[in-house]
Amino acid sequence: MDTIQEVRSQERPTKSPWLINRNYRLLFFGQAISLIGDQLSAYTLLLWIVLIIARDQSWAPVATGAVLVAGMVPNLTIGPLAGVFVDRWNHRLTMLRTDLLRAICTLFLLLGTGIVSIPFLTYNRYSSFVQLAILIVVAFFISAFSQFFAPAYTSLIADIVPDKQRPQAAAYGQAMTSFAMIIGPPLAAPLLITFGLQWALFIDVLSYVVSLLTLWAIRPPVMSTAQAAKHGSIKQEFVAGLRFSFGHEIIRMLIVVSVITAFGVGAFENLYLYFIKQNLHTDVKMIGLIGAVLSFGTIIGALFASRLCTALGSSKTLYSALAVLGCIIMVLSRMTNFISAVIVIFLLGLVASCLRVAVAPLMLEVTPKQLIGRVVSVMNPLAAVASLLSAVIAGICAGVLLVHFQATLFWFHFGPIDTIFIGVGLLFLIAACYAYLSTQRRSNSDA
C-alpha cells in the first residue's frame, strides 16, 4: 500500500513555484522597481533640459541630443568589451557593484540641481552650461556601468533559472519592462512639477537601493561563482567571443534577427508620429495612446509567450513571430483609420513580445555559460547601431529621397511613410526565412 501511494505521489504533477523560485522572485521585484526608476529618471532628465536648463533657448535640441549621444557612446565603445570581464567575474557581485556605482552617479547628479550650495552652480550666466556638463558626464558613466549590468543579468538568469523555465523567465522580464515603460514616463512630469527635480532623482536613487537589497539577498548556486581557472588575455577572450558568436549557426542567426528587429523598431519609432498625422489623419496628441496600446499589447503577449515557446519550441516561435510581425507591419502600412490602426498596433505589441521572449531562452540553450556575457555584449551593441542607423536612414528616406513619392498599384496608393513601413515588413519576412533555414540546418546537423 505504501509503495502504491509513493508511485501515485511521484506521478502527481508538481505545481511550479510562484515566479519560478526564490532567487528569481527577488531578482524580478528588484529589477521591476529599478526599471521604473530608470524610466522615470530618463524622462525627468529630458524635462530638466527642456523646462529648466535650456528653457526658451534655441540650443535646447542640441543639449538634448548631447545627453542622448553621451548615453549611447558607451554602448558602442565599452559594450563589446564588457562581456569579457563579466564572464570572468561573479555575476551577482557585478550587478551589485554596477548598481551601486549608478546610484552614486545619480546622487552626484543631485548636486547639479542646487540641492547643496556650490559656488559655480549658483544661478548665473554659466550655471546652465555647468548643469548640462554634469548631465552629459553622468549620462555617460551610468550608460558605461549599464554595459556590464546587462550581460551580468542574462548570465545570472542562466545561473538561477532551470533550463525548462527560461521561456517563463523571459516572459516575466518582457512584461516587467513593458510595465515600467507604461508607468515611468507619465509619472515624470507630475513628479517634477509637484515635488521638484530633487525628489524625482531621489526616487531613482531609492530604486537602485531596492535593487541592491534584492541582489544581496539572492543566493545563486555555488557553480555560478567566478571560477579560479586561468584566463587568457583580454584580446584572446574577446576574439573567442566574436568567433563563437559569428561562427555558431544559431547565435549568428539571433544576431541577424536582433539587428533586423532593432532596425525595424528604429524606423518605426522615428516615423510613427508622422504616420499618425499623414496616413491616419489624426492629431499627434494621440501618440501617447498609441504608445500605451503598444506596451499593453507586449504585456498581454508576454503572458502567453512562455506557453507558446514551451508548446512550439523557441526556434519555431522565433521564426513564426518574425513572419507574423512582417505581415502585421505591412497591414499597418495600409491603415487610414485610427481605430483600426490601434487594433493592429495592439497585435504588433502582442507578437513582438513573443519574438523577444523566444530569443533569450534560445541563446542560453546553445551558449556555454562561460561565453554568455560576451555573446550578449556582441548582440546588444550591434542592435544599438542598427537602431541608430535605421532612424537616420528612415528620416532621410521620408524627408528627402521619398518626400514627394506617390504611386498607385492595383488600387493601392503608396506614400513615403507607408512605403518605408512595407520595406520594414519585408525585412522581417526575410529574417523569418533566414531564421527558419538556420534552425533547419542546425537540426539536420544535430541529427
C-alpha positions in Angstrom: 0.0 0.0 0.0 2.8 2.4 0.9 4.5 1.6 -2.4 1.4 2.4 -4.4 1.0 5.7 -2.6 4.6 6.6 -3.3 4.1 5.9 -7.0 1.0 8.0 -7.1 2.7 10.9 -5.4 5.5 10.7 -7.9 3.1 10.7 -10.9 1.2 13.6 -9.5 2.4 16.8 -11.3 4.2 19.2 -9.0 3.0 22.7 -9.1 5.6 25.2 -10.3 6.6 27.7 -7.6 5.3 31.3 -7.9 7.7 33.3 -10.1 9.9 30.2 -10.6 11.9 30.2 -7.4 13.1 32.4 -4.5 16.1 33.8 -6.3 14.2 34.8 -9.4 11.4 36.4 -7.3 14.0 38.6 -5.6 15.6 39.5 -9.0 12.2 40.2 -10.6 10.9 42.6 -8.0 14.2 44.3 -7.6 14.6 44.9 -11.3 10.9 45.9 -11.7 11.4 48.8 -9.2 14.8 49.7 -10.8 13.3 49.8 -14.3 10.5 52.1 -13.3 13.1 54.3 -11.6 15.2 54.3 -14.8 12.3 55.2 -17.0 11.3 58.0 -14.5 14.8 59.3 -14.4 15.3 59.2 -18.2 12.2 61.4 -18.8 13.0 63.6 -15.9 16.4 64.4 -17.3 14.9 65.4 -20.7 12.3 67.6 -18.9 15.1 69.1 -16.8 16.8 70.2 -20.0 13.7 71.4 -21.8 12.0 73.2 -18.8 14.9 74.4 -16.7 18.4 74.2 -18.2 17.6 75.3 -21.8 14.2 76.8 -21.3 13.2 79.0 -24.3 16.8 78.6 -25.7 17.5 77.9 -29.4 20.1 75.4 -28.4 17.7 73.2 -26.4 17.6 70.4 -29.1 21.4 70.4 -29.2 21.5 69.9 -25.4 19.0 67.1 -25.6 21.0 65.4 -28.4 24.3 65.8 -26.5 22.9 63.9 -23.5 21.4 61.1 -25.7 24.7 60.7 -27.6 26.6 60.6 -24.3 24.4 57.7 -23.2 24.9 55.9 -26.5 28.7 56.2 -26.8 29.5 53.6 -24.1 27.1 51.1 -25.8 29.3 51.3 -28.9 32.7 51.5 -27.2 32.6 49.8 -23.8 29.8 47.4 -24.6 31.6 45.0 -26.9 34.4 44.5 -24.3 32.3 44.4 -21.2 31.3 40.8 -21.8 34.9 39.6 -21.4 35.0 40.9 -17.9 31.5 39.8 -17.0 32.4 36.2 -18.0 35.4 36.4 -15.6 33.6 38.0 -12.7 30.9 36.8 -10.3 27.6 37.8 -12.0 25.7 38.8 -8.9 28.6 40.8 -7.5 29.0 42.5 -10.9 25.3 43.6 -10.8 25.7 44.8 -7.1 28.7 46.9 -7.9 27.4 48.4 -11.1 24.1 49.2 -9.4 26.0 50.9 -6.5 28.0 52.9 -9.0 24.9 54.0 -10.9 23.3 55.1 -7.6 26.4 57.2 -6.8 26.2 58.8 -10.2 22.6 59.7 -9.7 23.4 61.2 -6.2 26.2 63.2 -7.9 23.5 64.4 -10.4 21.6 65.8 -7.4 24.4 68.2 -6.8 23.7 69.8 -10.2 20.1 70.6 -9.1 21.4 73.1 -6.5 20.3 70.9 -3.5 23.7 71.9 -2.0 25.0 75.4 -2.3 28.1 75.2 -4.6 29.6 78.5 -5.9 29.9 77.6 -9.6 26.3 76.2 -9.5 24.6 79.3 -8.2 22.3 80.7 -10.8 24.3 82.9 -13.2 25.0 83.1 -16.9 27.2 79.9 -16.7 25.1 77.7 -14.3 23.0 76.2 -17.1 26.1 75.1 -19.0 27.7 73.6 -15.9 24.5 71.7 -15.1 24.4 70.4 -18.7 28.0 69.3 -18.5 27.2 67.4 -15.3 24.3 65.8 -17.0 26.4 64.7 -20.0 29.1 63.2 -17.8 26.7 61.4 -15.6 24.7 60.0 -18.6 28.0 58.7 -20.0 29.0 56.9 -16.8 25.6 55.5 -16.0 25.5 54.0 -19.5 29.0 52.7 -19.1 28.2 50.8 -16.0 25.0 49.5 -17.6 27.1 47.8 -20.2 28.4 45.5 -17.5 25.0 45.1 -15.8 23.1 43.8 -18.9 25.3 40.8 -19.7 25.6 40.0 -16.0 21.8 40.0 -15.7 21.5 37.5 -18.5 24.2 35.3 -17.1 22.6 35.4 -13.6 19.3 34.2 -15.2 21.3 31.2 -16.6 22.6 30.6 -13.1 19.3 30.7 -11.1 16.6 29.6 -13.6 16.3 26.0 -14.7 16.5 25.4 -18.5 12.8 24.5 -18.9 11.6 27.6 -17.1 13.7 30.1 -19.0 10.9 31.0 -21.5 8.8 31.7 -18.5 11.5 34.0 -17.0 11.9 35.8 -20.4 8.2 36.3 -20.5 8.2 37.8 -16.9 11.1 40.0 -17.9 9.3 41.3 -21.0 6.1 42.0 -19.0 8.2 43.8 -16.4 10.0 46.0 -19.0 6.7 46.9 -20.7 5.0 47.7 -17.4 7.9 50.0 -16.5 7.6 51.8 -19.8 3.9 52.4 -19.2 4.3 53.6 -15.6 7.6 55.5 -15.6 7.1 58.2 -18.3 3.7 59.5 -17.3 5.0 60.0 -13.7 8.0 62.1 -14.7 6.2 65.4 -15.4 3.8 65.3 -12.4 6.7 64.5 -10.0 8.9 67.2 -11.5 6.2 69.8 -11.2 4.6 68.8 -7.9 7.7 67.7 -5.9 10.6 69.2 -7.8 13.6 67.8 -9.6 15.4 66.6 -6.5 12.6 64.3 -5.4 12.3 62.8 -8.9 16.1 61.9 -8.9 16.0 60.8 -5.3 13.3 58.2 -6.2 15.6 56.8 -8.8 18.3 56.5 -6.2 15.9 54.6 -3.9 15.1 52.3 -6.8 18.8 51.4 -7.0 18.8 50.8 -3.3 15.9 48.3 -3.7 17.7 46.6 -6.5 20.9 46.4 -4.3 19.0 44.8 -1.4 17.3 42.2 -3.6 20.5 41.3 -5.3 22.3 41.0 -2.0 19.6 38.5 -0.8 20.0 36.3 -3.9 21.9 33.1 -3.3 22.9 31.6 -6.6 24.3 28.0 -6.8 28.0 27.6 -5.9 28.8 26.7 -9.5 27.8 30.2 -10.6 30.6 31.9 -8.7 33.7 33.2 -10.5 36.0 30.3 -11.3 39.6 30.3 -10.2 40.8 28.9 -13.5 43.3 30.8 -15.5 42.1 33.1 -18.2 43.7 34.1 -21.5 44.4 37.7 -22.4 41.6 40.2 -22.8 42.2 40.2 -26.6 42.2 36.4 -26.8 38.9 36.1 -24.8 37.3 38.9 -26.9 38.3 37.2 -30.1 37.0 33.9 -28.8 33.6 35.6 -28.0 33.5 37.0 -31.5 34.5 33.7 -33.1 31.8 31.8 -31.2 29.1 34.5 -31.8 29.6 34.6 -35.6 30.7 31.0 -36.0 27.7 29.3 -34.3 24.7 28.9 -36.6 22.1 29.7 -34.1 23.9 32.6 -32.4 24.7 34.1 -35.8 21.0 33.9 -36.7 20.0 35.5 -33.4 22.4 38.4 -34.1 20.9 38.9 -37.6 17.4 38.8 -36.2 18.2 41.2 -33.3 19.8 43.7 -35.8 16.8 43.5 -38.2 14.4 43.8 -35.3 16.3 46.9 -34.0 16.4 48.3 -37.5 12.6 48.0 -37.8 12.0 49.4 -34.3 14.2 52.4 -35.0 12.4 53.2 -38.2 9.0 52.8 -36.6 9.9 55.0 -33.6 11.2 57.7 -35.9 8.3 57.8 -38.3 5.1 56.7 -36.5 4.4 60.2 -35.3 4.3 61.3 -39.0 2.3 58.2 -39.8 -0.4 59.2 -37.3 -0.6 62.7 -38.9 -0.2 61.9 -42.6 -1.7 58.4 -43.0 -4.2 58.2 -40.2 -5.2 61.9 -40.4 -5.2 62.1 -36.6 -4.0 64.7 -34.1 -0.4 63.9 -33.0 -1.6 64.3 -29.4 -2.8 60.7 -29.7 0.8 59.5 -29.7 0.5 58.7 -26.0 -2.4 56.4 -26.6 -0.5 54.6 -29.4 2.5 54.0 -27.1 0.2 52.8 -24.3 -1.6 50.3 -26.6 1.7 49.0 -27.9 3.1 48.5 -24.4 -0.2 46.9 -23.2 0.0 44.5 -26.2 3.5 43.5 -25.2 2.4 42.8 -21.6 -0.6 40.6 -22.8 1.7 38.9 -25.3 4.3 38.1 -22.6 1.6 36.3 -20.5 1.1 33.8 -23.3 4.6 33.8 -24.9 6.2 31.3 -22.5 3.4 28.8 -23.1 3.8 29.3 -26.8 7.6 28.7 -26.5 7.0 25.6 -24.5 4.5 24.2 -26.9 6.2 25.1 -30.2 9.8 25.4 -29.1 11.8 28.6 -29.0 13.1 28.2 -32.6 9.6 27.8 -34.2 8.2 30.6 -32.0 11.0 32.9 -33.2 10.6 32.5 -37.0 6.8 32.3 -36.8 6.7 35.6 -34.8 9.1 37.2 -37.3 6.8 36.2 -40.2 3.6 37.3 -38.5 5.3 40.6 -37.5 6.3 41.3 -41.1 2.7 40.8 -42.2 1.3 42.9 -39.4 3.7 45.8 -40.2 2.6 45.7 -43.9 -1.1 45.6 -42.9 -0.4 48.6 -40.6 1.1 50.5 -43.6 -2.3 50.2 -45.3 -4.3 51.7 -42.4 -6.0 55.0 -42.9 -8.4 54.8 -39.9 -7.2 55.5 -36.4 -9.3 52.9 -34.6 -8.3 50.0 -37.0 -4.6 51.1 -36.7 -4.8 51.0 -32.9 -6.1 47.4 -33.1 -3.2 46.4 -35.5 -0.7 48.1 -33.2 -2.0 46.1 -30.3 -1.5 42.9 -32.3 2.0 44.3 -33.2 2.9 44.5 -29.5 1.4 41.1 -28.8 3.5 39.3 -31.4 6.7 41.4 -30.8 6.5 40.2 -27.2 6.5 36.6 -28.4 9.6 37.3 -30.5 11.5 38.9 -27.6 10.6 36.1 -25.2 11.9 33.4 -27.7 15.3 35.0 -28.2 16.8 34.7 -24.7 16.0 31.0 -24.0 17.3 30.0 -27.4 20.5 31.9 -26.9 21.1 30.5 -23.4 20.3 27.0 -24.7 23.2 26.9 -27.2 25.7 29.2 -25.4 28.2 27.8 -22.9 27.9 29.6 -19.6 31.4 30.9 -19.7 30.6 32.8 -23.0 27.1 34.3 -22.2 28.5 37.7 -21.3 30.5 38.0 -24.5 27.6 36.9 -26.7 25.2 39.5 -25.1 27.9 42.1 -25.5 28.1 41.3 -29.2 24.3 41.4 -29.8 23.4 44.5 -27.8 25.9 47.0 -29.4 25.1 45.7 -32.9 21.4 46.2 -32.2 22.0 49.7 -30.9 24.0 50.6 -34.1 21.2 49.2 -36.2 18.5 51.2 -34.3 20.6 54.4 -34.7 21.2 53.8 -38.4 17.6 52.9 -39.2 16.4 56.2 -37.5 18.8 58.2 -39.7 18.1 56.2 -42.9 14.3 56.3 -42.4 14.5 60.0 -41.7 16.5 60.7 -44.9 14.2 58.5 -47.0 11.0 60.0 -45.6 12.2 63.6 -45.6 14.5 63.8 -48.6 14.5 60.8 -51.0 10.8 59.9 -50.9 9.4 63.2 -49.8 7.4 63.6 -53.0 6.9 59.9 -53.7 3.3 59.0 -54.7 2.3 55.8 -56.5 -0.7 53.6 -57.2 -0.6 49.9 -57.8 -3.7 47.6 -58.0 -5.9 50.2 -56.4 -3.5 50.7 -53.6 -2.0 54.2 -53.1 1.6 54.5 -51.7 3.2 57.4 -50.0 6.6 57.9 -48.3 5.8 56.6 -44.8 3.8 53.6 -45.7 6.3 52.6 -48.4 9.1 52.6 -45.7 6.8 50.5 -43.4 6.3 48.0 -46.2 10.1 47.8 -46.6 10.4 47.1 -42.9 7.8 44.4 -43.1 9.6 42.7 -46.0 12.8 42.8 -43.9 11.0 40.9 -41.2 9.8 38.3 -43.7 13.3 37.8 -45.0 14.6 37.5 -41.4 11.9 34.8 -40.8 13.1 32.8 -43.8 16.7 33.1 -42.7 15.8 32.0 -39.1 13.8 29.0 -40.5 16.7 27.9 -42.7 19.2 28.3 -39.9 17.3 26.3 -37.4 16.6 23.6 -40.0 20.3 23.4 -40.9 21.1 23.1 -37.2 18.5 20.4 -36.7 19.9 18.4 -39.7 23.5 18.7 -38.4 22.5 17.6 -34.9 20.6 14.6 -36.4 
